[in-house]
Amino acid sequence: MTEWSDGRLDELSTRVDDGFKDVNKRIDLVDAKIDRVDEKVGKECSRLDEKIDKGFARMDGKFDQLSAQMLALHQTMSRGSIGLVASVIVAAIGIIAAQVLGP
């Protein structure tokens, strides 16, 4: 088995240190890229949140309009039904009165 001299260990240590310096530089570059991507994603998410909120506000307005229209239709149908029932009752009373009182 070969024993390492102090000089070879020092050389190995220097080479390893130099290698880690390069790796650290690359990691710093990757970190910077990730930070830029995070910033872009954050801006896009904020923009989409605003767009979604505006869309929901529009939908709420549309539902309010639809609700008002349905209420108006319900009231019209109710009044029409009451009028129709009243007309039928008056006609029935008229028919019964004509039968009882005769011509």
PLY file of the C-alpha trace (Angstrom):
ply
format ascii 1.0
element vertex 103
property float x
property float y
property float z
element edge 102
property int vertex1
property int vertex2
end_header
0.00 0.00 0.00
1.29 3.40 -0.91
1.52 6.05 1.75
0.72 9.64 0.85
3.21 12.32 1.47
2.24 15.68 2.96
2.83 17.34 -0.41
0.38 15.09 -2.19
-2.24 15.63 0.50
-1.79 19.38 0.25
-2.16 19.19 -3.53
-5.30 17.05 -3.20
-6.74 19.42 -0.62
-6.11 22.40 -2.92
-7.73 20.66 -5.88
-10.76 19.70 -3.81
-11.05 23.27 -2.51
-10.84 24.63 -6.07
-13.51 22.15 -7.17
-15.83 23.25 -4.39
-15.28 26.89 -5.31
-16.54 26.12 -8.83
-19.50 24.19 -7.44
-20.34 27.05 -5.08
-20.25 29.51 -8.02
-22.63 27.30 -9.98
-24.94 26.96 -6.97
-24.96 30.75 -6.60
-25.91 31.10 -10.28
-28.71 28.55 -9.89
-29.95 30.33 -6.75
-30.04 33.64 -8.63
-32.03 32.04 -11.47
-34.46 30.48 -9.00
-34.93 33.86 -7.31
-35.75 35.47 -10.67
-38.22 32.70 -11.50
-39.84 33.06 -8.06
-40.25 36.78 -8.63
-41.83 36.25 -12.05
-44.16 33.56 -10.73
-45.17 35.80 -7.83
-46.02 38.66 -10.21
-48.00 36.36 -12.48
-49.90 34.86 -9.54
-50.79 38.35 -8.31
-51.98 39.32 -11.78
-54.05 36.15 -12.08
-55.53 36.69 -8.61
-56.68 40.16 -9.64
-58.10 38.82 -12.88
-59.96 36.04 -11.07
-61.32 38.47 -8.48
-62.63 40.74 -11.26
-64.22 37.74 -12.96
-65.96 36.67 -9.76
-67.19 40.24 -9.21
-68.66 40.22 -12.74
-70.29 36.84 -12.08
-71.78 38.13 -8.82
-73.28 41.06 -10.73
-74.73 38.70 -13.33
-76.24 36.49 -10.62
-77.76 39.55 -8.95
-79.34 40.54 -12.28
-80.62 37.02 -12.85
-82.04 36.89 -9.33
-83.91 40.18 -9.88
-85.28 38.92 -13.20
-86.41 35.64 -11.67
-88.10 37.49 -8.80
-89.93 39.73 -11.28
-91.00 36.68 -13.31
-92.20 34.93 -10.15
-94.25 37.96 -9.12
-95.78 38.25 -12.60
-96.66 34.55 -12.68
-98.15 34.73 -9.18
-100.29 37.75 -10.03
-101.41 36.13 -13.28
-102.31 32.91 -11.50
-104.30 34.79 -8.85
-106.12 36.71 -11.59
-106.89 33.52 -13.47
-108.21 31.78 -10.34
-110.34 34.82 -9.46
-111.77 34.86 -13.01
-112.63 31.16 -12.82
-114.33 31.65 -9.42
-116.38 34.61 -10.71
-117.37 32.64 -13.82
-118.37 29.64 -11.68
-120.45 31.87 -9.39
-122.08 33.40 -12.49
-122.89 29.98 -13.92
-124.32 28.76 -10.59
-126.34 31.97 -10.15
-127.72 31.64 -13.70
-128.74 28.04 -13.00
-130.35 28.87 -9.65
-132.11 32.06 -10.68
-133.00 30.79 -14.09
-133.44 32.70 -17.31
0 1
1 2
2 3
3 4
4 5
5 6
6 7
7 8
8 9
9 10
10 11
11 12
12 13
13 14
14 15
15 16
16 17
17 18
18 19
19 20
20 21
21 22
22 23
23 24
24 25
25 26
26 27
27 28
28 29
29 30
30 31
31 32
32 33
33 34
34 35
35 36
36 37
37 38
38 39
39 40
40 41
41 42
42 43
43 44
44 45
45 46
46 47
47 48
48 49
49 50
50 51
51 52
52 53
53 54
54 55
55 56
56 57
57 58
58 59
59 60
60 61
61 62
62 63
63 64
64 65
65 66
66 67
67 68
68 69
69 70
70 71
71 72
72 73
73 74
74 75
75 76
76 77
77 78
78 79
79 80
80 81
81 82
82 83
83 84
84 85
85 86
86 87
87 88
88 89
89 90
90 91
91 92
92 93
93 94
94 95
95 96
96 97
97 98
98 99
99 100
100 101
101 102
